Amino acid sequence: MGMAEASCRRELELEIPAEEVSKKIESVAKEFARLATIPGFRRGKAPVSLIRRRFAEDIKGEVLQTLVPERVEKAVAEQKLTPVSQPKVDKLDYNEGQPLKFRAVFEVMPEFELGSYKGLELEMPAMDITEQDVEKALEEMRERAATFAPAEGRAIQDGDFAQVKLLGSPEGGGDPLKADSVLCHIGAEETMEPFNTNLKGANVGEHKNFDVEYPADYPDPKLAGKKFHYAVEVLGIKVKKLPELNDDFAKDVSDEKTLEELKKKVREGLEHERDHRHKELLHEKVLAELVKKHDFPVPESLVEHQMDVRLERVVRSLAAQGVDPRAVNVDWVALRRRQEDRARDDVKAELIIDQIATKENIDVSEEDVMRELEHVAAHSGESVEALRARLTKQGTLDRMKAKLRSDKTLEWIEQSANIKTVAAASAATPQSGAR
């Protein structure tokens, strides 16, 4: 039995002795003879030699289906190998009276020596919540609570919101864009320039016709890289009125009684978000550092699977934004290929973390699982029991446990790390996420 070691791929050249094959052919043929109905013979009475000629291919198929997997399983156990992919069988050499020869090809988990993982040197950006951050959040709340008052007896000027009815026809045909009443912020940075220049100075009741060319990187994929001809009617002119920042505002937009209480609540919310971002970024940095310190091959089948996982994330994030992934002009095959290096690092990181967890006896307790289930249930609005039953049925409870073990291990590694806080710009962010 030969064995070739190239990365995580294993090739076993196997053979099954001729007498074992003959014995199997004999027993399969006898079984066929017992069940077969052959014209001119009572059931089960046809001679085996006739059966072997008549059902040669079926008998061969049955023999291979039984003997080959058994032999592969035995060889894998003898070699103490753990395949991560289903063994593929090729180079089959099957001749009656001869040994049955074939090759089994599969991948195994890599064996590697753990490098250093205690006392990692890491740099993290300062993530302080400043007074400006709180003010910015309050400004956004004011914007959301703004009202629009009509401006009468004058033409549109910068800063106004033009209330328009529009019809946009794409050059070269296609579905038109229609809106019976939409607000267009004149002079604003996010407004396409032709809208600003053509609508500024216009009065209620006026009609305007103009073209708009959208850049290739325009955020809306339905418009990106296209030219539209617009027919626009001005229905009204509105001025945005922002509410004053005072106790009344606090009562209107929240359960707080005073502006000071609202500021405190906003700061707490920002700090909570910051803590979550800090934790995620620190995890990413630890993983990037561990991957850098370890060099070993990983199974291609796991990399391929991880590329699919990353692609699914992109599709899900598009769907969450209300974009139909099928309608987006994206070369999905190329996008999937571009995930390869990161997917390889993901797999590597997972294997390293798993080995550290095993070495340091880090495990997930039933309390850890309950805590996570309670946390998820609180957000999804179902009971813990119903959630556990659903995750178990979907087969994702084990995935949740694996993620908890991984997070617990990362936190354990972070406790011994030397974390230096540096100015935001100089702490390089590791590459992560499907960007």
Secondary structure as UniProt FT lines:
FT   STRAND          2..6
FT   TURN            7..8
FT   STRAND          9..16
FT   HELIX           18..35
FT   TURN            39..40
FT   TURN            43..44
FT   HELIX           48..54
FT   HELIX           56..78
FT   TURN            79..80
FT   STRAND          88..93
FT   TURN            96..97
FT   STRAND          100..108
FT   STRAND          121..125
FT   HELIX           131..144
FT   STRAND          147..150
FT   TURN            158..159
FT   STRAND          161..170
FT   TURN            171..172
FT   STRAND          177..185
FT   TURN            186..187
FT   TURN            189..190
FT   HELIX           193..199
FT   TURN            200..201
FT   TURN            204..205
FT   STRAND          207..213
FT   TURN            216..217
FT   TURN            221..225
FT   STRAND          227..241
FT   HELIX           247..253
FT   HELIX           259..293
FT   HELIX           300..320
FT   TURN            321..322
FT   HELIX           325..327
FT   HELIX           332..338
FT   HELIX           340..359
FT   TURN            360..361
FT   HELIX           366..380
FT   HELIX           384..394
FT   HELIX           397..416
FT   STRAND          418..422
FT   HELIX           424..426
//
